[in-house]
Structure formats: structure tokens, C-alpha cells
Amino acid sequence: MPVPQPTAEQRGEEILAVFDTAFGELLAADPAAFRVKFRKMAASAFAFYRGTACLFYNDMERDQHTGPYLDERTSRVWIHGDLHAENFGTYMDANGRLIFNVNDFDEAYVGPFTWDLKRLAASLALIGYTKALSDERITELVRICAAAYRERVHALATGAKDDDVPPFTLDTADGPLLGALRMARSLTRFSLLDSMTEIRDFERRFASGGGSIELDAATRYKVLAAFDGYLETLPESSLTRPDSYRVKDVVGRRGIGIGSAGLPSYNILLEGNSDALENDVVIYMKQAQTPAVSRHITDREVREYFQHEGHRTVISQRALQDHADPWLGWTELDGSGQLVAEVSPYAVDLDWSDIDDLDEIAAVVADLGRATATMHAAADDESGHSLVPFSTERAIDAAIAADEDGFGDLLVDFAHRYGARARADHQIFVDLFRNGRIPGL
């Protein structure tokens, strides 16, 4: 018997309750930032979906942690936590290679691997809808993504050589992925520094304006003390030149982006890998957030594993990303966990606005499935973390093998159902927002 659907009024009340749990404290502290965040979310159903991982996992809890493909192992693997079609892009790894893969690990945690795939599949349905693709076409795309994921997981689980499953690089990627990598390669550290800093008295300093906030002496002292704590969390390989970490300047920044509203953050200018001014490095320190998925994971071992949210974010990213940012670390400031990482000059997000050819969309979707599988496979018993002490790819491969045909069906069904749910929720949210019904705004 089908589960009765809530009325728009009932769903609106549920959305408000979830928002209060997820955003309440931050919204009360900085309502202006959330007015900006919510206006961005009001722009489209996809923008709303991007900003509401909290609502997604509230709904996922009804799935519980059982069901198809989930067992004792596959229900507690490292997951991205906010996997959607725009959370992919370029980064320069610790070996100096430009890579295209999953990025933005703020929501990463340990949980059911299918939650990542369901969130990605629903995002594909939403993108397909905005491009006026038929339900049949959307079904094809989700199946392509599922098949590519399944194929890559199987290859990794059965001992495929690195040459058989290479990362997406300038040498191996094509289409929009290669375009993003080439764009990233055209960017320079000098251009980034030029946009944020200036030379004064033969030394580089942050420029005023542009969102920078000058710090008072007490705050600056606290940030620098937190920076000293951060240095202790870096791997030894990152500390080859101690002068690299000489601080030249510090400024405050307001939280930017849909996911960072209300979160205090700071930019720190460092000497970098040489005395040359063009090699200076900008890192950011921001208060790490509680991942939406964590509110729906009751595993005590997982909850007690992390010192704080900054530690959780870094450990998760190091588990999920091969050769992560060498500047990646954590610290504490005013009792809150902080994430510290480089403001990378080489970060380019996948831009869906010009991906309209059906064959090209299909190729990109397949690559996203492969990238997701590679990410899941990185986070296993060889990743150096004891929380997931088994081979993730082998566990997932075995679970899918038990019902090959049903895997694509599961994701297709979910993509259509939740895509429709997100479009309806978006309209409900817009009405709540524009009619002044969101408390605190």
C-alpha cells in the first residue's frame, strides 16, 4: 500500500523543522548571510537541492540503514555526504598533477554507500529536467552512471592495474572534463594573488575591500595561535621547508557560497615554497560544519572517532581523495573545530551550463559514475584510517553482484521520485521564504 504523501502545508512545516535543526544557530548569528543563501537557493530546484542536504538525509532516514545492497560493511563506508553533479571539479594533488574528480568534502562522513549514489542520481534527474530532457532520457542517463560506477568498482575490486583505471588528468580526460582541466592549467598562482593581495614596502599583504575584514589585535592573536595548532596536524611530507609557513598577513572573511552561510572564516598569507613573491600561498581557516548525514548515523564508534568537525572533515577528505592537498589540516578556534586548506588557484568546477549535446551529457555522466567509484575505493583498509578496516570496493562489488539488474533500477526509481520531490519542495520553500515564514529572517 503506497505511503500517503504529505500536503504542501505539512511538508512546509517539516522543511521548517529540518531547517531549524540544521541552520538555527548560524541563522540567528548571521541572518543576513542566510537571506543571501536562501535567495540563491530560490533560483532553481537544483540550487535548492544543493543547499538542503539536511532535508535529503531527513528523508533518507526513512530508508533506514538496511535495504538493497546494504549490509554490515556497505552501510558504514566513507561517503562524500553531498554528492551531486556540481560537486566535481579540478584540483592539484600533492604530486603536482591536475586531477578532475569529486571535490568539496565538507559533508563527508561514514554511512551507506547508496546514499551517495542516490543523491547523485537525483541531481542528474534535476539537471535533466532543467535541460528539458524526457523521463526516458533521464532514465538512460542514470543507468549510464550506475553502469559506469558498477564497472569501475568491479575493476578496482578485482585488482585492476593503475593503467586500466587511471585518474582523470590532462592525458586521460576528454570532453568537458578535459576542458575544465585545461582551464585550470591556464590559471596561475600570480593571478590569484593579484586578485587578493598587493605589494607594500617590498612585501605582499592582503588588499583591503573585496570581502576582507581587518582583524583586531585580540582576534589576530587567536587566529595565529590556532594556526600554530594547525601546523601540528600536517603530514611530515608537507613540512620540508619550514619557512613556507611564515605568516605574512591575516584577514577575516565572511562565509560565502550556498553551504558556508554564517560560518566565520579567515585567510592567511604564507611565504610559500620560495622567497619569490609570486610563490606566496593563501590558506583559509573556517569553522567546520556538522555534516547533515551525521544526524542520521547512530553508530557510536563513528561518532566518537572524531575530535571535532575540523578533524572529521580532514580525515574524511584524506580518506576519500588520493594525494590530497598538502596544506590540508585542522585546528581549534574559540572551542570550535576548524578546517584549514589552500585557496587553490587551480580549482575549476564542472560547468553544466554549456553541456547540452545528449552524447556529451551521457559521456560526462559516465565519467562521474567512474569518479564516484574511484572515490569510494580510495577509502578503505589501505587509506590509513582504522574506522573502515576493510576493502570498500570489494564489499560494494560483492553487494552489487548479488543483484546486478536491480542496481540500476534502484537508482532510476529513486532519481525520478526524489527529483519530483525536490521540485515540489523548491516551490514550497520559495513560498515560505517570500511570505516571511522562515523564523529569524
N, C-alpha and C positions, 0 to 999 in steps of 0.2 A: 504494500500500500504506500503510495507516494507521500512524502513528508509535506504537510501544508506549508506554503510559503508565507512569510510574514507580510503584513500590509506595509505600504510605504511609511506610514506613521510608526509602526512597530520597528521597522528596520532603521528608521531615523533615530529612534531612541537608543537602539543597540549601537549604532555608529557613534552617537554622542558619548555613551558609556565607555566604549573602547577608546575613544579619543581622550577622555578624561584620565583614564588609567595610563595611557601611553604618553600623553603630552601635557597633562595637567600642571605639573610643577614648572616645567620650562615655559609653558604658555603664560602662567601667572608672572614669571620673572621677566618675560620679554614679549608682551602681546603684539608689539609692532612687527617683530620678526615673523610671528605666526600669521599675521594678516598678509604679509608678503608670501609666505609659504602656501597659504590656503588659496590665494589668488592664482598662484602658479598651478596648483592642483585643480582649480576650477576650469582651467583652459581646455582640458580634454579628459576623456575617460582614462587614457593611458597615463597622463600626468597624475591623475587621482590615484591610479593603481600603484604608480611608483612611490607615492608618498604614504601609502597605507598598508605597509607590511603588517602592521599591528592588527588591522582588520582581517587580512588574509589568514593570519595564524589563529586568530579567534575563531574563524570559520573552520580552519583545518583541525582544530581540536575535536570537532565532531567526527573526524575520521579516526580519532584515537591514534595509537601507535601500532595498530595491527592492521591487517588487510593484505591485499595482494602485494607480494614482493618484500614484505617487511617481516623480519624475524629478529632474534636477539641481537644479531650483528648489524643488519642493514637498517635497523631503526635507531642506531646510535653511531653514525659516522660523522666526520667533519662535513658540514654543509655550508654553503655560501650564505644562506639565510635571506637574501634579497635578489635572487637570480631572475632577472628579466632581460629582455632583448636589448636594452640600452646600457646594461652594466657590463659591457665588453669594450675593450679598447687596448691601447698600446701602453707599454711601459718598458723601461730599460732595466734589464736584470742585473744581478750582481757581477755577471761576467761581461757586461758591456754590450750585450745583444739586445736589439729591439725586438720585443715579443708582442704578439697580439693574443690576448686571452681574457679571461674574466678579470675584472678589476673591482675596486671598492668593496672592502671586506668588513665594513663597519658592523654588519648584522650577522657575521659568521658565528657558528655555534656547532654543537653536536646534536644530531637528530636524524629523522628518517630521510634517506636519500631521495625518496619520491617527492618530498615536499619541495626540494629544489626544482625537480623536473616539472611538477605541476605548476609552480609559479612561472617558470619559463614558458610552458605550453600556453597558459592563459594569456601571457603577454604577447605571444605570437598571434593568438586569436584577436586580441585588441588591435595590434598593428595591422593585421589583415583586414579588419573591419574598417579602419581609418583609410585604407587604400582601396576600399570598395570591392574587396575580394569576396567571392561567393563562399558559402559554408563548405561547399565541396573543395574549393581551392584551399581554404584554411585547414580542412581535414588532411589534405595532401601534405601541406607544409608541416603540420605536427607529426605526421607519420614519418616524413623525411628526417626530421630532427630526432625522433625516437629511434629510428633505424640507425642513424649515424652514431648516436650515443651508444646503442647496443653493440654495434660493430667495433667501436673503439674500445669499449670496456672489455669485450671478449679478447681483442688482440692484446691488450695490456695484461689481462689475467692469464693468458696462455704464453706469456714470455716473449712477446714481440720485441724485436730489436729496436733501438732508438731510430735507426734509419727508416723503419716501417711506420713509425708513429712520431714523426718529427714535430716540434713545436711550430706554430705559425710565425715565420720570420720573413725577412726580405727575400730570402732564397726559396721559401716553400709556399708562401701565401699567394693568392691571386684575387682578382675581383676587388670588391670594396675593402676587404681586409688588407690587401696589398696597398690599396690607396691610402688607408689610414696609416700604415707603416711608413709609406713614402712621405706622407705629410709630416709624421713625427720626425723623420730623419731630416726634413728641411728646417725644423725648428732648432734653435740654438740656445745655449745657456745665456749667452750675451743678451739676446733679445728679451728673455725672461727678466734678467737682472735690470736691463734698461727700463722695463715697464714698472719696476717696483722700487728701484733704488736710484741714487745719484752719487757722484764723487764730490766729497767736500774735504778740503785740506789733504788731498792725496790719499784719501781713504774712502771706501764705499760705505754709505749709510742708507737706511730706508728713506724714501721720499715721503713728504707729508701728503695728506689727501689720499684719494683713491681707496678709501675704506680703512686706512691705517689709523690707529688710535694711540696717541702718545701716552706712555705709562708714567704714573707717579713713582717716586723712588721706592716706596714700600712694595708695590706690585712688581716692579722690575726685580727687586731683590728676591722675591718669592719665586718668580719665573726662573731666574738664574739658578736658584737652589734646586728647583725641580729639574732643570737641565743637567746639573751635576748628577742627580739620581738617574737620569736617563742614560748617561754615559755608561753606567754600570750594567745596563741591560743589553748592550751591543755585543755581538759576537766578536771574538778576538780578531777575526779577519778584517773587521771594519776599523780597527784601531792601529793600522800600520803607520800612520803619520799623525802623531799627537797634535801637531799644530793645526790640523784640519778642523779641530773642534774649538779653536779660539773664537769667542763670540765678539762680533763687531757691533751689533745693534739688535734691539728687541722692540717690537711694536705689538699692540693688540689688534685683533681683527674681529669683526662681527661675524657670527655664523652665517655662511652663505650656502645656497643650494636648498633643494626641497628637503633633504634629510638632515640638515645641520642647523635648522632654525633654533635660535635661543641658546646655542652651545657656545660658551666663551672659548676663544682660541687666540693663539699668539704666533707671530712669525719671528724667527731668529735667524740672523745673518751670520754665517760662519766663514772662516778663512778658506776652507776647501782644500783641494789636493795640491795646491802650489801657492806661492806668494802672488802670482799674477791676479789682477783684479777681475779678469774675465772668468776665473775659475772659482769665484766665491759661490757658496751654496746657501740656499734658503730652505730651512726646515720649518714645519709647523708643529705646534703643540696644541691639541684641542681636547676638551673633555670628551671622553668616550661615552657613548650612549648604551643603555641597556638594550640588547637585541630583542626585537619583538618576539622571536621564536622562543626565547628563554623562558617567557612567562608560561609556556605550554609544555615545557620539558620538566618532568618531575624527578628525573634521575639524580639522586643525591650526590653520586660520585662526580657527575658533570658539574653540578652547581658548586661543589666545594673545591674544584680543581683550580679555579682562577683566583688570583689575589684581588683583582678589581677589573673593571671593564676595559681599562687600557691594556692590562696584561692579557685579558681574554682576546681582544682584537688582534694583538700582535702574534700571540701563539697560534691563533686560528689562521691568520694570513700566512705565517711561515709554514704551517702545515699544508695549506691549500695551494700555495704558489711556489713553484720551483725557483730557486735562486732569487728570493725576494729582495726588495730594496735594502741595500746595506746600511742605510740610515734609519731603518725601522726599529723602533724601540718603545718603551713605555716609562712612565713615571707617575708621581702623585703631586697634586697641587690643591691646597686647601681641602685635603681629605678625599679628593675625587681622582679616580684613575684617568690618566691622560695617554692619548696616542701621539706618538712623535714619528714623523716621516718627512721625506724630502718633498718640497714643492717642485715636482718634476717638470723640466722644460720639454719633456718628450711624451707627455700624456695627450693622446687624441682618442676621444670616444667614437664608437661606431655611429655614424650618422645615417639614420634611416630615411631622411627626407628625400634623397635622390635615388633610393633603391626601389625602382618601380617595375623593372622588367621581371616577368614571372620566373624565368630561368635563373636570373641573378638572385632573386629573393630565395629561391629554392637552394641555390648553392651556398648562400650565406647561412641559411637556417641549418643546413647540414654541418657547416663548419662550427656553428655554435653548439650543436649537439656533441661534436667531437671535442671541442674545447671544454665543455662541461665534464665529459668523461675523463679527460686528462686531469682536470682539477680534482675530481673525486678520487682518482687513482693516486694522486700525489700524497694524499692524506691518509697514510696507513701505517703499518708497523715499522716502516723504514723511514718515517718522517721525523723521528727523534722525539716523539711525544708519547707518553705512556697511556694517554686517555683512550686511544683507539689502537689496542695492541694486536691487530690482525690485518691481513691484506684486504683492504677495502674493495679493490677491483675484483678479487676472487669471490668475495662474499656477494657482491652485487651481481656478478656474472652468473653465479650458481642460482641466485634467486630468480633472475630473469629467465634462465634456461628452463626452469620448472614450468613456465607458461609463456613461450615466445610470442604466440599470436596475441595474447591478451595484453601485452605490454603497450603496444601502440594504441589498442582500443581504450585502455585506461586513460592515457594522456589525451586522446582525441575527445573522449566524452567529457573529461574534466575541462579541457580548454574551452569547449562550447558553453558548458554550463556556467563556468566561473567568468568567462568573458561577458556573457549576458548579465550575470550578477553584478560585475564591476561597472558595466554601462548604466545599469539601473541605479546602483549605489552612487555613481557620479552625479546623476541628476538629483537624487535625494540630497546629497551633500551640498550641491550648488544652492538648492532651495533653502537648506538650513543656514548656510553661510550668508546669503544675500538678505535673508529675512531676520538676521540678528539672533539666531537661536543657538549659536555656539557660545557657551559661557566663557566669560573672560575677554571676549572681543567686543 
